[in-house]
Structures are given as structure tokens and as C-alpha cells.
Amino acid sequence: MNIRFQIKQIIKQAVQTTVLPVCYGLFRFHGVDPKLVVFADAHHDSRPASMELLYRKLKKDGSWKICELYLDYGRAGAAAVARHSIRFMKLYARAGFVVICDNFLPAASCRKREETRLIQLWHACGCYKKFGYDSPDDIPENYHGGNVYRNADLVTVSGEACVKPFASAMRLPEACVKPLGVSRTDLYRSETWRQRCRDRFFERYPQATGRKVVLWAPTFRGNAGMPENIALDLDRLQRELGEAYLVLARLHPHMLRRIQEEGGTRAGSLESYICPIPTEELYPVTDVLIADYSSLIYEYLLLGKSAVLYCPDLDEYRSGRGFYMDITQIPGEIVTEPDEKILAGAVRRAKTDPDGYRDFLDRYMGACDGRATERIEQWMRHNMRGDAD
């Protein structure tokens, strides 16, 4: 871990444990407005996809007062982060609901009012690789800012099997973790949305017409501050597969950011394969997904598509970060040899068998039935507190 990252973590902890609690105390003299909903995120400069459908539903209802606060703390300067955090604390002190979808330190910086409900729309489905407090790569042992998930009243997960792993990772009571479904997966049930994704894709990639689309979408290795990517020669993979296939890549945002910050010099030929279209919008056009330890495999399989797991570092990853489940349960051939020719063979053999996924999806994605957003909004109405009581 480099010195710059360590210094940044120390400053973040100091602000979280001293400045923000004082701000919250100054702003909490007003009553709580049970209809005030604050959507906040520290990883995007605009509304994240994980919040989009819930935002639309509440906005369409018309009875909620909605505020949005988004800023990518990783790219923003210290002054901008401070302004964003303080503005959030002012709203936090009187909001009926706060909605987040990732780690968001300001929300954990103080003991919130009981009338305020904090909803964690965690951005990932399933319960694959260990994360949160179950992984030192996510939350280092030297972090002393308190439980970063501690104020959550609701964590939405994709299926019943995910409750215990999420409760463990977030150090929360299991009662806070509910299989209401992951809101953004409601889109995957919409044929209109799927067709729109196809139209946009082929407009951008007309050369994909009549070919099988192969999407490589690996997760990053290490920690978010210094992410690393697994090696894969996409030039060779494309040659091995031939013209009948089109190979594209989508990297984890942490890894993509690092490549962009370093001017693409570390990417080599990889840069020419990186697709700018959001990953979820590529699912409808992807014929074979090459994944590894990323949770996106769960949502991709909802569409009944075929996948291959490319895991040449499986033993190392298992003994390092570790898993909540047996990787062999995931539908799809597992390739552990670091060889593009062997991987190409697995891609050609990959078959679509939705019936064969049924038990797996029922266990891990059973709540992603197209009605997750509706259930979350119902939970909000049933758990409203504040001046309207």
C-alpha cells in the first residue's frame, strides 16, 4: 500500500470521526421530515444505476421530497469532498430516509436519529467473494473509523442465501438484511429495455452483426486504492476464436480508473477492446461472458445466457480473499490454466441452459423477479417515522 493512499485514509478517518459528527450535531435541532429522501453516493458524479429505478418510482409518486448528492470522492479535491460531506450531514440530520448503494463514510460518521431510516441498496448481487469486514483488502485492519455500515436499517439483497454472508460482511444483525431483491435488476425483465440495449450496441458496433459477442469482465485484485488486473491477451483470444466472434472487455471501475489515470500505458492492446457501454447494457447482446470472481455473473445469468469462469489464480484468490460459496456451484466451465487457446475452447463449448440455472438462481437471485423496487418502496412506507407519526 503506497504512502499517498495511507495518508488519504488517515485524513478520511479524522474527518469522519471529528468534523462530521460535530456538523450533524449542529444541524439536528430541526425535526425529521419523514417524506424527505436523500440519495447520496461517493463513487459517482451522477445518479448511480443502482438507484435509478427507486428514484424514478418515488419521483413518479409525487408525495416524496427528494434530494440528490453525488460526488466521486476518488476524483474530487479535498475542498469539494468537504463541501459535499457537510451538505449531506445537514440533510442527514432531518431526512426521513437516506439511500446509498456502496460504502459511504459520512452516513456512518455519527449515531443517527432513530427516526431516520438508512437504506443500503448494495450494488452487487449474490454472495460470491468475501467483502467488507470479511476481507482485509476491503477494510484494512488499521482502519479505526467505526463500522462503515453501522447505521443501516435495511440492506437489500438478491436472495435468501445472501442474508448471512451480508450480515457477516457488514457486521449487522441479520434482521437488517432482507431479500427484497436488487432494484436495478427489475430492468432485466423488460423486453423494451433489452431491445433498446441491442439497438444501441449494434449502432456502435455494426461489425458485431452476425457474430457471437464475447465479453471479458473481470473484477480487480487487491484493494480499491491500488487495484490490479489479471493478465489476459485479448489479441490472442480474438485470433483463437476467429472472425465468428467479437471480443470486448469491461473492467471494474477501480481498474478502469487506474488505467485512465496512468494514460492507458499499462493497458497495452487491452485499451482497444474496452467497451464504453455500461456492463449491464451489454448483457442482452453478450453470447458468452468470461467472468471470474465478480458478482455480475449472478445478474448476467438472469438473462439465461452462457458463461465461462477464467480463474488462473483460483488457489491464490481462495486462500487470500476467499469465498462465501463453492465456485463450482456457478453454472459455466471453469478455466484455471493461463492459456488463451484453452479459454477459447471453453468459450466455443459454452451452452445456454436456463433450466440448468434454475436452482442456482432460485437460491441466490430468487428476489430479483422484476418487483424489487416495489417491495423496497413498500418497506419505506411501512417503516416511516418522524413528525407524521
ABEGO torsion letter per residue (X at the ends): XBAAAAAAAAAAAAAAAAAAAAAAAAAAABBBBAABBBBBBAABABBBAAAAAAAAAAAAAGABBBBBBBBBAAABBAAAAAAAAAAAAAAAAABABBBBABBBAAAAABBBBAABBBBBBBABBEBBBBBEAABAAABBAABAAEBAAAABABBBBABAAAAAAAAAAAGBBAAABBBAEBAAAAAAABAAAAAAAAAAAAAABAAABGBBBBBBBBBBBEBAABBBBBBBBAAAAAAAAEAABBBBBBBBAAAAAAAAAAGGAAAEAAAAABBABBAAAAAAABABBBBBABAAAAAAAAAGBBBBBBBAAAAAAAABAEBABBAAABBEBBBABBBAAAAAAAAAABBBBAAAAAAAAAAAAAABAGAAAAAAAAAAAAABBEAAX
